[in-house]
Amino acid sequence: MKKPKKNVRVTLQEVADHAGVSTTTASLVVRNNPRISQATRDKVLASMEELGYVYDRVAANMRSQNSNIIGVIVTDIANKFISEFLIGVQNKLEGFGYTVLLGTTFDSVEKQQKLISTMVEHRVDGLILNPASRSIGKTVKQLNNLRIPLVLANRELTNVNADYVGIDYQEGAYKAVNHLVRKGHEKIAFLGGVKKSSTWTERMEGYRMAYENAGLLLDESLIIDSDPTNKGGEEAVLKLLNLPDIPTAIFCFNDLVAFGVMRVLTQKGIVIGRDIDIVGFDNIPEAEIYHPPLTTVSSYPKSIGNQAAKVLHSKIKRESEELQRIILKPQLVIRETSK
């Protein structure tokens, strides 16, 4: 039999004719049905390879009403916390038999809205969203209008009817700042993060609680927000250093902010761990090998991703109708920057 012309999709009928089997048999091989003998399976697979057959998943999805594709939207895959989170998500989803369609917003609300629409257009079975930090009411309306299972991860959005998986940011911040207080620090800065985002607000509550429990007076000038990046940390600490009386310790929104802070302080000749103590948040892999190794709060991104995937799968399978809110417990890891 002649091979079909290039640039023309090979049909399952052509595969069946080439292999000398019925179209039904060829279809069962494509779907990996166990009723087909190995000899027949090998013959059909050989024909598929020779003809260059590609399974038309779009057509199959239209027939089954399921795509077995999950949309995952995150803020920035270059952020090691996010990449670790994605490993947890993908490992679990692949175990359930799903394919992941990934989108990155770079923390842009506009990009996020477009990606959500694109995911829906691709008929994803469900969506895991790590929301942009400045998500607004328009985003809330868009998410509440979705007709597919939705799980928010790492950052909550007020008034969104969705499951949520994250870490207890308030407890993590409290542990970090309380550690510094117990070391004798009375002036502790809080640098980085986007104000009013849930992740910043919850950390702020933990920071404030540690101060109040120690009977210390909170100095608002020591709270400086910024993008949660290396550059954001550099900009925040430069503002801090312009104050007439700089603190003896710094709590950073995340490890990336801490790395930026440490870089500037080192350039200024300030010895970290001796002249000033620093604590980060997330415990990304670089925290342990940074110089000096960073004291930080473990937020278990892989576990969050794993749990988010499990919750979404249960919603797709309709195993649970009630909204779930899963909060993991953080752990303080003490290293050289604040021993």
C-alpha positions as semicolon CSV with decimal commas, in nm:
position;residue;x (nm);y (nm);z (nm)
1;M;0,000;0,000;0,000
2;K;0,128;0,350;-0,085
3;K;0,211;0,587;0,193
4;P;-0,020;0,890;0,219
5;K;0,115;1,221;0,092
6;K;0,312;1,433;0,335
7;N;0,130;1,707;0,529
8;V;-0,192;1,504;0,520
9;R;-0,297;1,348;0,851
10;V;-0,289;0,970;0,839
11;T;-0,626;0,824;0,937
12;L;-0,690;0,529;1,162
13;Q;-0,865;0,360;0,867
14;E;-0,540;0,378;0,668
15;V;-0,350;0,226;0,959
16;A;-0,604;-0,057;0,982
17;D;-0,584;-0,126;0,608
18;H;-0,205;-0,127;0,619
19;A;-0,199;-0,368;0,915
20;G;-0,475;-0,588;0,773
21;V;-0,709;-0,543;1,070
22;S;-1,043;-0,374;1,130
23;T;-1,070;-0,010;1,228
24;T;-1,219;-0,121;1,560
25;T;-0,912;-0,333;1,633
26;A;-0,678;-0,046;1,545
27;S;-0,880;0,183;1,773
28;L;-0,850;-0,064;2,061
29;V;-0,472;-0,072;2,014
30;V;-0,457;0,310;2,027
31;R;-0,652;0,301;2,353
32;N;-0,424;0,027;2,488
33;N;-0,714;-0,214;2,538
34;P;-0,591;-0,537;2,707
35;R;-0,821;-0,754;2,493
36;I;-0,588;-0,721;2,192
37;S;-0,319;-0,989;2,153
38;Q;0,045;-0,882;2,159
39;A;0,099;-1,005;1,800
40;T;-0,187;-0,791;1,669
41;R;-0,077;-0,496;1,882
42;D;0,278;-0,515;1,742
43;K;0,148;-0,531;1,386
44;V;-0,073;-0,224;1,428
45;L;0,199;-0,028;1,611
46;A;0,444;-0,109;1,331
47;S;0,196;0,027;1,075
48;M;0,147;0,342;1,280
49;E;0,521;0,401;1,290
50;E;0,571;0,332;0,920
51;L;0,283;0,557;0,813
52;G;0,359;0,830;1,065
53;Y;0,022;0,809;1,237
54;V;-0,045;1,066;1,511
55;Y;-0,338;1,012;1,746
56;D;-0,603;1,281;1,697
57;R;-0,656;1,364;2,064
58;V;-0,880;1,663;1,992
59;A;-1,132;1,446;1,812
60;A;-1,110;1,184;2,087
61;N;-1,165;1,450;2,352
62;M;-1,477;1,574;2,175
63;R;-1,614;1,221;2,179
64;S;-1,530;1,150;2,543
65;Q;-1,587;1,505;2,681
66;N;-1,255;1,464;2,870
67;S;-0,913;1,589;2,764
68;N;-0,699;1,433;3,040
69;I;-0,512;1,765;3,030
70;I;-0,467;1,981;3,340
71;G;-0,386;2,350;3,315
72;V;-0,125;2,477;3,559
73;I;-0,059;2,852;3,578
74;V;0,228;2,988;3,790
75;T;0,396;3,323;3,839
76;D;0,758;3,251;3,743
77;I;0,921;2,914;3,674
78;A;1,265;3,074;3,729
79;N;1,172;3,106;4,097
80;K;1,305;2,788;4,260
81;F;1,008;2,771;4,495
82;I;0,777;2,760;4,191
83;S;0,992;2,503;4,008
84;E;0,988;2,277;4,315
85;F;0,611;2,327;4,341
86;L;0,575;2,226;3,974
87;I;0,773;1,907;4,031
88;G;0,524;1,810;4,300
89;V;0,227;1,893;4,076
90;Q;0,355;1,716;3,767
91;N;0,472;1,401;3,942
92;K;0,132;1,349;4,099
93;L;-0,073;1,444;3,791
94;E;0,129;1,214;3,564
95;G;0,066;0,936;3,814
96;F;-0,306;0,999;3,765
97;G;-0,263;0,979;3,386
98;Y;-0,292;1,351;3,307
99;T;-0,085;1,570;3,076
100;V;0,014;1,913;3,211
101;L;-0,036;2,231;3,008
102;L;0,183;2,497;3,171
103;G;0,150;2,874;3,159
104;T;0,361;3,145;3,323
105;T;0,223;3,489;3,412
106;F;0,546;3,655;3,533
107;D;0,315;3,794;3,806
108;S;0,111;3,990;3,548
109;V;-0,265;3,998;3,605
110;E;-0,325;4,065;3,235
111;K;-0,119;3,762;3,129
112;Q;-0,297;3,556;3,393
113;Q;-0,642;3,644;3,257
114;K;-0,536;3,553;2,902
115;L;-0,383;3,223;3,014
116;I;-0,695;3,123;3,205
117;S;-0,903;3,184;2,891
118;T;-0,654;2,990;2,679
119;M;-0,662;2,693;2,918
120;V;-1,042;2,684;2,898
121;E;-1,027;2,704;2,517
122;H;-0,801;2,398;2,521
123;R;-1,071;2,214;2,718
124;V;-0,854;2,135;3,021
125;D;-1,025;1,906;3,272
126;G;-0,917;2,126;3,564
127;L;-0,693;2,414;3,661
128;I;-0,427;2,470;3,929
129;L;-0,352;2,839;3,972
130;N;-0,073;3,013;4,161
131;P;-0,234;3,361;4,141
132;A;-0,050;3,677;4,047
133;S;0,016;3,884;4,359
134;R;-0,191;4,180;4,237
135;S;-0,495;3,979;4,125
136;I;-0,806;4,198;4,126
137;G;-1,183;4,178;4,127
138;K;-1,195;4,106;3,755
139;T;-0,987;3,795;3,815
140;V;-1,218;3,683;4,095
141;K;-1,519;3,713;3,863
142;Q;-1,337;3,524;3,586
143;L;-1,245;3,237;3,819
144;N;-1,591;3,212;3,972
145;N;-1,738;3,184;3,621
146;L;-1,525;2,881;3,537
147;R;-1,712;2,555;3,486
148;I;-1,415;2,332;3,561
149;P;-1,255;2,226;3,892
150;L;-1,014;2,490;4,024
151;V;-0,747;2,469;4,294
152;L;-0,558;2,777;4,413
153;A;-0,208;2,714;4,545
154;N;0,040;2,918;4,750
155;R;-0,171;3,235;4,744
156;E;-0,539;3,270;4,835
157;L;-0,783;3,506;4,666
158;T;-1,071;3,650;4,866
159;N;-1,421;3,554;4,746
160;V;-1,304;3,290;4,498
161;N;-1,503;2,966;4,522
162;A;-1,212;2,727;4,493
163;D;-1,010;2,474;4,689
164;Y;-0,683;2,599;4,834
165;V;-0,350;2,440;4,927
166;G;-0,069;2,635;5,091
167;I;0,157;2,684;5,388
168;D;0,079;2,857;5,718
169;Y;0,261;3,180;5,634
170;Q;0,160;3,345;5,961
171;E;0,309;3,068;6,172
172;G;0,621;3,057;5,955
173;A;0,680;3,431;5,993
174;Y;0,615;3,410;6,366
175;K;0,874;3,133;6,405
176;A;1,129;3,332;6,205
177;V;1,085;3,660;6,392
178;N;1,047;3,494;6,731
179;H;1,381;3,320;6,671
180;L;1,540;3,663;6,616
181;V;1,367;3,806;6,923
182;R;1,496;3,520;7,139
183;K;1,846;3,601;7,016
184;G;1,804;3,946;7,171
185;H;1,708;4,152;6,865
186;E;1,465;4,437;6,930
187;K;1,480;4,612;6,590
188;I;1,389;4,363;6,316
189;A;1,307;4,476;5,963
190;F;1,058;4,303;5,732
191;L;1,169;4,338;5,371
192;G;1,003;4,236;5,045
193;G;0,671;4,110;4,917
194;V;0,374;4,284;4,760
195;K;0,156;4,456;5,020
196;K;-0,208;4,343;5,042
197;S;-0,136;4,007;4,875
198;S;-0,247;3,721;5,100
199;T;0,108;3,587;5,129
200;W;0,241;3,926;5,247
201;T;-0,054;3,993;5,479
202;E;-0,021;3,657;5,654
203;R;0,354;3,697;5,699
204;M;0,291;4,047;5,832
205;E;0,052;3,906;6,094
206;G;0,317;3,658;6,212
207;Y;0,579;3,935;6,222
208;R;0,346;4,160;6,424
209;M;0,247;3,877;6,660
210;A;0,611;3,798;6,744
211;Y;0,672;4,165;6,822
212;E;0,362;4,197;7,041
213;N;0,428;3,875;7,233
214;A;0,777;4,002;7,315
215;G;0,639;4,337;7,433
216;L;0,834;4,524;7,164
217;L;0,720;4,840;6,986
218;L;0,668;4,790;6,611
219;D;0,853;5,043;6,394
220;E;0,661;5,085;6,066
221;S;0,966;5,238;5,896
222;L;1,134;4,896;5,913
223;I;0,860;4,740;5,695
224;I;0,955;4,789;5,329
225;D;0,772;4,608;5,051
226;S;0,916;4,518;4,711
227;D;0,889;4,264;4,432
228;P;0,962;3,917;4,576
229;T;1,286;3,886;4,377
230;N;1,662;3,930;4,417
231;K;1,636;4,278;4,270
232;G;1,345;4,358;4,500
233;G;1,559;4,261;4,798
234;E;1,843;4,482;4,679
235;E;1,611;4,781;4,639
236;A;1,443;4,726;4,976
237;V;1,768;4,698;5,174
238;L;1,910;5,009;5,008
239;K;1,607;5,201;5,138
240;L;1,661;5,044;5,480
241;L;2,025;5,154;5,489
242;N;1,916;5,515;5,432
243;L;1,736;5,516;5,768
244;P;1,913;5,700;6,054
245;D;1,908;5,390;6,274
246;I;1,932;5,055;6,093
247;P;1,807;4,734;6,255
248;T;2,017;4,449;6,390
249;A;1,816;4,179;6,209
250;I;1,609;4,136;5,892
251;F;1,320;3,902;5,817
252;C;1,284;3,862;5,440
253;F;0,963;3,781;5,251
254;N;1,135;3,490;5,077
255;D;1,480;3,348;5,008
256;L;1,516;3,536;4,679
257;V;1,467;3,867;4,859
258;A;1,715;3,749;5,124
259;F;1,981;3,676;4,859
260;G;1,943;4,028;4,719
261;V;1,965;4,174;5,070
262;M;2,276;3,971;5,152
263;R;2,448;4,072;4,829
264;V;2,409;4,445;4,902
265;L;2,509;4,413;5,269
266;T;2,821;4,216;5,176
267;Q;2,915;4,482;4,921
268;K;2,879;4,743;5,196
269;G;3,121;4,549;5,418
270;I;2,853;4,436;5,664
271;V;2,924;4,085;5,792
272;I;2,609;3,874;5,793
273;G;2,568;3,662;6,104
274;R;2,794;3,895;6,303
275;D;2,690;4,255;6,230
276;I;2,335;4,167;6,130
277;D;2,117;3,852;6,132
278;I;1,898;3,748;5,839
279;V;1,614;3,498;5,802
280;G;1,447;3,406;5,474
281;F;1,137;3,209;5,380
282;D;1,084;2,900;5,157
283;N;1,410;2,706;5,205
284;I;1,479;2,669;4,835
285;P;1,779;2,444;4,752
286;E;2,020;2,740;4,717
287;A;1,957;2,850;5,076
288;E;2,176;2,574;5,214
289;I;2,469;2,635;4,978
290;Y;2,457;3,016;4,974
291;H;2,743;3,198;5,151
292;P;2,678;3,217;5,433
293;P;2,408;2,946;5,447
294;L;2,069;3,109;5,503
295;T;1,844;3,057;5,804
296;T;1,498;3,018;5,655
297;V;1,150;2,872;5,689
298;S;1,074;2,550;5,502
299;S;0,749;2,587;5,311
300;Y;0,756;2,248;5,135
301;P;0,665;2,352;4,778
302;K;0,678;1,995;4,643
303;S;0,428;1,884;4,907
304;I;0,200;2,178;4,824
305;G;0,213;2,082;4,455
306;N;0,149;1,720;4,538
307;Q;-0,152;1,805;4,754
308;A;-0,293;2,051;4,499
309;A;-0,282;1,780;4,231
310;K;-0,454;1,530;4,462
311;V;-0,731;1,775;4,550
312;L;-0,792;1,862;4,185
313;H;-0,803;1,494;4,085
314;S;-1,061;1,424;4,357
315;K;-1,276;1,712;4,226
316;I;-1,254;1,591;3,868
317;K;-1,361;1,244;3,983
318;R;-1,635;1,408;4,194
319;E;-1,515;1,232;4,507
320;S;-1,581;1,544;4,714
321;E;-1,820;1,835;4,664
322;E;-1,710;2,045;4,962
323;L;-1,432;2,300;4,920
324;Q;-1,106;2,196;5,084
325;R;-0,849;2,423;5,248
326;I;-0,526;2,237;5,318
327;I;-0,261;2,426;5,516
328;L;0,081;2,269;5,570
329;K;0,292;2,348;5,875
330;P;0,623;2,534;5,824
331;Q;0,954;2,456;5,994
332;L;1,238;2,691;6,085
333;V;1,582;2,579;5,964
334;I;1,863;2,759;6,149
335;R;2,188;2,819;5,962
336;E;2,484;3,059;5,967
337;T;2,297;3,387;5,897
338;S;2,134;3,384;6,241
339;K;2,294;3,122;6,467
